[in-house]
Amino acid sequence: MDALDLARWQFGVTTVYHFLFVPLTIGLGVFVAGLQTAWHRTGKEHYLRLTKFFGKLFLINFAMGVVTGIVQEFQFGMNWSEYSTFVGDVFGAPLALEALLAFFMESTFLGLWIFGWDRLPKRVHLACIWAAAIGSNLSAYFILAANAWMKHPVGYEVVDGRARMTDLWAVLTNSTALAQVPHVVGAAFIVAGGFVLAVSGYWLLRTRAPMWRGAARAALVMTAVAGAVVAGSGDLSAKLTHEQQPMKLASAEGLERDTAGAPFTIVPGVEVPKLLSFLSTGDFDATVQGTEDLQRRYEERFGPGDYRPDQAVVFWSYRVMISFGLTTVGLSVLGLWLTRRRRDLPPWLARLFVLALPLPLLAVTAGWLLSEIGRQPWTVTGELLTAASVSPGVSLTEVAVSLTIFTLLYGALAVVEAVLLARHVRRGPEESEPAPAAERLEPSLMY
C-alpha cells in the first residue's frame, strides 16, 4: 500500500460521510418550507409545530454537513495537488458560484429564518426559508456540474499540461450534468421523504394525532414524485453512460465482451435478454461494449495500463442503489394507495417506514460509489489518471495520520449527530400558542 491508496481511502471515507448529510439537507429544507407555507396559508397550529420540529432536525443536519464539508476543500490541496493544478481553472468558476452565490444565499437566509421568528413579517420570514432551500439546491447544481465535467469534460482546452476553460456555459450545461442533477436531487428528496416517514411512523405508533398523518401523507407524495424523477433521469443517465463512459456501464453489468442484444443482469445467473441494449440505446439489438474489448482499445489509445474499475464494487453498488431505492419508493406508493381515502397508515406499515430509514441513505451512498469508482482509473475521463493526480510530496505516513484522525473525528461526529437527532425526535414537537392574526409573530414562537 502506498500514499495513493491511502489518499483514495481518505477521500472516499470523508466524502461518503459528508454525502450522508447533503441529500437530507436538500430535501428536508424544501419540506420544511412547504410546511411553513401551509401554516402561512391556513393558520393551523399543527403546521407551525411541524415546521419548528422538522426545522430543528434540518438545522442539526445542516450544521453537521457544513462541518464535514470543510475537509473536502483541504483534501484537494493536501493530497491531490496535481489534480488541483490540472482542473483549477475549470473548477474555479462553478465552485466560486457555489460558494459566493448558492452557499452564501443558503446560509444567510437560513440565519435570518432562525433568528427572525419574532422579528420579521410572516411573509418575509417565509421567503427566507424558501430562499435557503433554493440555495441548497443551487449549491447542488454547481457542485454536480463540476463533478459531471470530470466524467465528460467539455468547454476546455489543455495548455501547458493544464485544463483551461473556454466555455463556462458548456460546463454548466454539460449533458452529463443535466441528467445528473435531477437524478441526484430527486434521490435527495427520496432520502428526506424516507426520513420524514420514519419519524412520522415512530410517532404514529405512539399517538394517532392528525398532524402526523398529514406529515406522513406529504412525505409519501414527495417520495413517490421524486421516485418518478429519479427513474426518468436514471434512464437518460444510462444512455449517456453508454456513450461517454462505456467502461463503467460494462463493469456495472459484468459484461466482458462486445455483445449485440446484451442482457441485463439482475444478479449473477439471472438475466433478462436484450434489456441492457434497450436501456442503453433504445434498441434491443444494439451492441454494448464489454470490459475486455474496451481494455484493449484503451491500451491502443492511451498506452499500457489497466483501465477497468473495481468491477465487484461497481457491479454490486449498482444493484444496491436500484434495489434499496425502489424499495423506498415502492413503500411510499403502497402507503399512498392505502391512504387514498384518508385512512390512517396501518401500524405494520408505520413500523416498516421506521425500519426502512437506512435504505435511501444506503441507496445514495451506493450511487456515489458507482459514480466515482466507475470512473476509475481516471479523475478526469480521458485526460488525467488518478495515479497522476496525487500530491508528489505527501508521504505514506502523513496520509495515514490524517486518515486516522479524520476517521476517528468523523466517527465521533456520527455519534453526536445520531444522539441529537434521536433526542429531538423522541422529545417531539413543542406546544405552541395559536398562530397570531397580526402580521408579525409573537416572541413565544421563537425556537
C-alpha positions in Angstrom: 0.0 0.0 0.0 1.3 3.5 -0.9 0.2 7.1 -0.4 -2.1 7.0 -3.4 -4.1 4.1 -1.9 -4.5 5.8 1.5 -5.3 9.1 -0.2 -8.1 7.4 -2.1 -9.4 5.8 1.1 -9.3 9.2 2.9 -11.2 10.9 0.1 -13.7 8.1 0.0 -14.3 8.0 3.7 -14.7 11.7 4.2 -16.8 12.3 1.1 -19.2 9.4 1.7 -19.7 10.6 5.3 -20.3 14.2 4.1 -22.7 12.9 1.4 -24.9 11.3 4.1 -25.9 14.9 5.2 -26.2 16.6 1.8 -29.3 14.8 0.4 -31.2 15.1 3.6 -30.4 18.9 3.7 -31.5 19.4 0.1 -34.9 17.6 0.5 -35.7 18.4 4.1 -35.2 22.2 3.5 -37.9 22.2 0.9 -40.2 20.0 3.1 -39.9 22.5 6.0 -40.6 25.4 3.6 -43.7 23.6 2.4 -44.9 23.1 6.0 -44.4 26.8 6.8 -46.2 27.7 3.6 -49.2 25.6 4.7 -49.2 27.3 8.1 -49.0 30.7 6.4 -51.9 29.9 4.2 -54.2 28.1 6.7 -53.1 29.4 10.1 -53.4 25.9 11.5 -51.3 25.4 14.6 -50.1 21.9 13.8 -48.4 23.1 10.6 -46.4 25.6 12.8 -45.5 22.8 15.2 -44.3 20.5 12.4 -42.4 23.4 10.8 -40.5 24.1 14.0 -40.0 20.4 14.8 -38.6 19.4 11.4 -36.8 22.7 11.1 -34.7 21.8 14.1 -33.9 18.4 12.6 -32.9 20.2 9.4 -30.6 22.6 11.3 -28.9 19.8 13.1 -28.2 18.1 9.8 -27.2 21.3 8.0 -24.7 22.2 10.7 -23.1 18.7 10.5 -23.0 18.9 6.8 -21.1 22.2 6.9 -18.6 20.9 9.4 -17.9 17.7 7.4 -17.8 19.5 4.1 -14.9 21.8 5.1 -12.5 18.9 5.0 -13.3 18.3 1.3 -11.7 21.6 0.3 -8.5 21.0 2.2 -8.0 17.5 0.7 -7.5 18.9 -2.8 -4.5 20.8 -1.7 -3.2 18.3 0.8 -3.4 15.0 -1.1 -4.4 15.9 -4.7 -2.3 18.9 -5.7 -1.6 17.6 -9.2 -5.3 17.2 -9.7 -6.0 20.7 -8.4 -3.4 22.1 -10.7 -4.9 20.4 -13.7 -8.6 21.3 -13.1 -8.2 24.5 -11.1 -9.0 26.9 -14.0 -12.2 24.9 -14.9 -13.4 24.2 -11.4 -12.8 27.8 -10.3 -16.0 29.2 -11.9 -18.6 26.6 -10.8 -17.1 26.3 -7.3 -17.0 30.1 -6.9 -20.6 30.3 -8.0 -21.4 27.6 -5.4 -19.6 29.4 -2.6 -20.4 33.0 -3.4 -23.9 32.6 -4.7 -25.6 29.4 -3.6 -24.0 28.7 -0.2 -24.0 32.4 0.7 -27.7 32.6 -0.2 -28.4 29.4 1.7 -26.6 30.3 4.9 -27.6 34.0 5.0 -31.3 33.4 4.6 -31.2 30.4 6.9 -29.7 32.6 9.6 -32.5 35.2 9.0 -35.0 32.4 9.3 -33.6 31.0 12.6 -33.5 34.4 14.3 -36.4 36.1 12.6 -39.3 34.3 14.2 -40.2 37.3 16.3 -38.6 40.0 14.2 -39.6 39.6 10.6 -43.1 39.9 9.0 -44.6 36.5 8.3 -44.2 36.7 4.5 -40.6 37.8 4.7 -39.8 35.1 7.2 -41.5 32.5 4.9 -39.4 33.9 2.0 -36.2 33.3 4.0 -36.7 29.5 4.3 -37.6 29.2 0.7 -34.5 31.2 -0.3 -32.4 28.9 1.9 -34.0 25.8 0.4 -33.5 27.1 -3.2 -29.9 28.0 -2.3 -29.1 24.4 -1.2 -30.5 23.1 -4.5 -28.4 25.7 -6.4 -25.4 24.6 -4.5 -26.0 21.0 -5.6 -26.3 22.1 -9.2 -22.9 23.9 -9.3 -21.2 21.0 -7.4 -22.7 18.4 -9.7 -21.8 20.5 -12.8 -18.1 20.4 -11.7 -18.4 16.7 -11.0 -20.0 16.0 -14.4 -17.1 17.7 -16.1 -14.8 15.0 -14.6 -16.9 12.3 -16.2 -17.4 14.2 -19.5 -15.1 17.1 -19.9 -16.4 19.9 -22.2 -15.7 23.6 -22.9 -11.9 23.4 -22.3 -8.5 23.0 -23.8 -5.3 21.7 -22.4 -2.5 24.3 -22.4 0.9 23.5 -20.8 -0.4 20.4 -19.1 -3.4 22.3 -17.5 -7.1 22.4 -18.5 -8.2 25.9 -19.4 -11.9 26.7 -19.6 -13.0 28.1 -22.9 -16.8 28.0 -22.4 -18.4 28.3 -19.0 -21.9 27.8 -20.4 -20.8 24.5 -21.9 -19.5 23.4 -18.5 -22.7 24.4 -16.7 -25.0 22.8 -19.4 -22.9 19.7 -19.8 -25.3 16.9 -20.9 -24.0 14.7 -18.1 -24.8 17.4 -15.6 -28.3 18.0 -17.0 -29.0 14.3 -16.4 -27.2 14.0 -13.1 -28.7 17.0 -11.4 -32.4 15.8 -11.4 -31.2 12.3 -10.6 -29.2 13.3 -7.5 -31.6 16.0 -6.3 -34.5 13.6 -6.8 -32.7 11.0 -4.8 -32.2 13.7 -2.1 -36.0 14.1 -1.9 -36.4 10.4 -1.5 -33.9 10.4 1.4 -35.8 13.3 3.0 -39.1 11.6 2.4 -37.9 8.4 3.9 -36.6 10.3 6.9 -39.9 12.1 7.5 -41.8 8.8 7.0 -39.6 7.1 9.6 -40.2 10.0 12.1 -43.9 10.1 11.4 -44.2 6.3 11.6 -42.5 6.4 15.0 -45.0 8.9 16.3 -48.0 7.3 14.7 -47.1 4.1 16.7 -47.3 6.2 19.8 -50.2 8.5 19.0 -52.8 8.8 16.3 -52.5 12.6 16.2 -53.8 14.0 12.9 -50.7 16.1 12.3 -48.5 13.0 12.0 -51.0 11.6 9.4 -50.6 14.8 7.5 -46.8 14.8 7.7 -46.7 11.2 6.5 -49.1 11.9 3.7 -47.0 14.8 2.4 -43.8 12.7 2.6 -45.5 9.9 0.7 -46.4 12.2 -2.1 -42.9 13.8 -2.1 -41.1 10.4 -2.2 -43.4 9.0 -4.9 -42.9 12.0 -7.2 -39.2 12.1 -6.6 -39.1 8.4 -7.5 -40.6 9.1 -10.9 -38.0 11.9 -11.4 -35.1 9.6 -10.5 -36.4 6.8 -12.8 -36.7 9.2 -15.8 -33.3 10.9 -15.2 -31.7 7.5 -14.5 -32.8 6.2 -17.9 -31.2 9.3 -19.5 -28.1 8.8 -17.5 -27.8 5.2 -18.6 -27.9 6.2 -22.2 -25.3 8.9 -21.7 -23.1 6.5 -19.8 -23.2 4.1 -22.8 -21.9 7.0 -24.9 -19.5 8.7 -22.5 -18.4 6.1 -20.0 -18.8 2.7 -21.6 -16.3 1.0 -19.3 -18.4 2.0 -16.3 -21.6 0.6 -17.9 -19.8 -2.7 -18.8 -18.4 -3.0 -15.3 -21.8 -2.4 -13.7 -23.3 -5.2 -15.8 -20.4 -7.6 -15.7 -20.2 -7.6 -19.5 -16.8 -8.7 -20.7 -17.2 -8.8 -24.5 -18.9 -6.6 -27.0 -22.4 -8.0 -27.3 -25.3 -7.3 -29.6 -28.6 -7.6 -27.8 -26.9 -7.5 -24.5 -28.8 -9.0 -21.5 -29.5 -7.1 -18.3 -28.1 -9.0 -15.3 -30.3 -8.8 -12.2 -28.0 -10.9 -10.1 -25.3 -13.4 -11.3 -27.1 -16.1 -13.2 -30.4 -14.2 -13.6 -30.6 -12.2 -16.8 -33.2 -10.5 -19.0 -32.3 -11.0 -22.6 -31.6 -7.8 -24.7 -32.8 -5.5 -21.9 -29.3 -3.9 -21.4 -29.1 -2.9 -25.1 -32.6 -1.4 -24.9 -31.9 0.5 -21.7 -28.6 1.8 -23.0 -29.6 2.8 -26.6 -33.4 2.3 -27.0 -32.7 -0.6 -29.4 -33.0 -4.2 -28.3 -30.4 -5.4 -30.8 -27.7 -2.7 -30.3 -24.2 -3.6 -29.4 -22.9 -2.8 -25.9 -19.2 -2.8 -25.4 -17.5 -5.1 -22.9 -14.7 -4.5 -20.4 -12.1 -6.8 -22.1 -12.6 -5.3 -25.5 -12.7 -1.8 -24.1 -9.4 -2.5 -22.2 -7.7 -3.5 -25.5 -9.0 -0.3 -27.2 -7.9 1.9 -24.3 -4.4 0.4 -24.3 -4.1 1.2 -28.0 -5.3 4.8 -27.4 -3.8 5.7 -24.0 -0.9 3.3 -23.7 -0.3 0.3 -21.3 -2.3 0.2 -18.1 -5.4 -1.3 -16.5 -8.4 0.9 -17.4 -11.0 -1.2 -15.7 -12.6 -0.1 -12.4 -13.1 -2.4 -9.4 -15.8 -4.5 -11.1 -17.2 -6.1 -7.9 -17.8 -2.7 -6.2 -19.3 -1.1 -9.3 -21.5 -4.2 -10.0 -23.0 -4.5 -6.5 -23.2 -0.8 -5.9 -25.5 -0.5 -8.9 -27.8 -3.2 -7.6 -27.8 -1.8 -4.0 -28.7 1.6 -5.4 -31.6 0.3 -7.5 -33.0 -2.3 -5.0 -32.9 0.0 -1.9 -34.2 3.0 -3.9 -37.0 1.0 -5.4 -37.9 -0.4 -2.0 -38.3 3.0 -0.5 -40.3 4.4 -3.4 -42.4 1.2 -3.5 -43.3 1.5 0.2 -44.3 5.1 -0.5 -46.6 4.2 -3.4 -48.1 1.4 -1.2 -48.7 4.0 1.5 -50.4 6.3 -0.9 -52.7 3.6 -2.1 -53.6 2.5 1.5 -54.4 6.1 2.5 -56.2 7.1 -0.7 -59.4 7.6 1.2 -57.8 9.5 4.1 -57.3 6.4 6.2 -54.6 6.1 8.8 -51.4 4.3 8.0 -51.6 0.7 9.2 -49.3 0.1 12.2 -47.4 -2.5 10.3 -46.6 0.0 7.5 -45.6 2.6 10.1 -43.1 0.1 11.5 -41.8 -0.7 8.1 -41.1 3.0 7.5 -39.1 3.2 10.7 -37.2 0.1 9.8 -36.6 1.3 6.2 -34.9 4.5 7.4 -31.4 3.4 6.4 -32.5 2.2 2.9 -32.5 5.5 1.0 -29.2 6.5 2.7 -27.6 3.3 1.6 -29.0 3.7 -1.9 -27.5 7.2 -2.4 -24.2 6.0 -0.9 -24.1 3.1 -3.3 -25.0 5.5 -6.2 -22.0 7.7 -5.2 -19.7 4.7 -5.2 -21.0 3.6 -8.6 -20.5 7.1 -10.0 -17.0 7.8 -8.6 -15.4 4.3 -8.6 -16.9 3.6 -12.0 -14.8 6.5 -13.4 -11.6 4.9 -12.3 -8.7 4.9 -13.1 -9.5 8.5 -14.2 -10.0 11.5 -12.2 -10.9 13.4 -15.4 -12.0 10.9 -18.0 -9.6 10.6 -20.9 -7.3 13.3 -19.6 -5.9 12.7 -16.1 -5.3 9.4 -14.3 -5.9 9.1 -10.6 -2.3 7.9 -10.2 -1.1 11.2 -11.7 -3.4 13.3 -9.5 -1.9 12.7 -6.1 0.4 15.2 -4.4 4.0 14.1 -5.0 5.3 15.5 -1.7 2.9 13.7 0.6 4.3 10.6 2.3 2.5 7.4 3.3 2.9 8.2 7.0 1.4 11.7 6.6 -1.7 10.4 4.8 -2.0 7.6 7.3 -2.0 10.0 10.2 -4.6 12.3 8.6 -6.8 9.4 7.6 -6.7 8.1 11.2 -7.6 11.5 12.6 -10.4 12.2 10.2 -11.9 8.7 10.6 -11.9 9.0 14.4 -13.2 12.6 14.3 -16.0 11.6 11.9 -16.9 8.6 14.0 -17.3 10.9 17.0 -19.4 13.3 14.9 -21.6 10.4 13.8 -22.4 9.6 17.4 -23.1 13.3 18.1 -25.4 13.6 15.1 -27.3 10.4 15.9 -27.8 11.4 19.6 -29.0 14.9 18.7 -31.5 13.7 16.1 -32.8 10.8 18.3 -33.2 13.0 21.3 -35.1 15.6 19.4 -37.3 13.0 17.7 -38.2 11.4 21.0 -39.0 14.8 22.5 -41.4 15.6 19.7 -42.9 19.0 18.7 -43.2 21.7 21.3 -46.5 23.0 22.3 -47.3 26.4 20.7 -49.9 29.1 21.2 -52.4 29.5 18.3 -50.9 31.5 15.5 -51.4 35.3 15.9 -53.5 37.1 13.3 -51.1 40.0 13.2 -48.5 40.3 10.5 -45.6 40.0 13.0 -45.0 36.8 15.1 -45.0 36.8 18.9 -41.8 36.2 20.9 -43.4 33.0 22.2 -43.0 31.4 18.8 -39.2 31.6 18.9 -37.1 28.5 18.8 
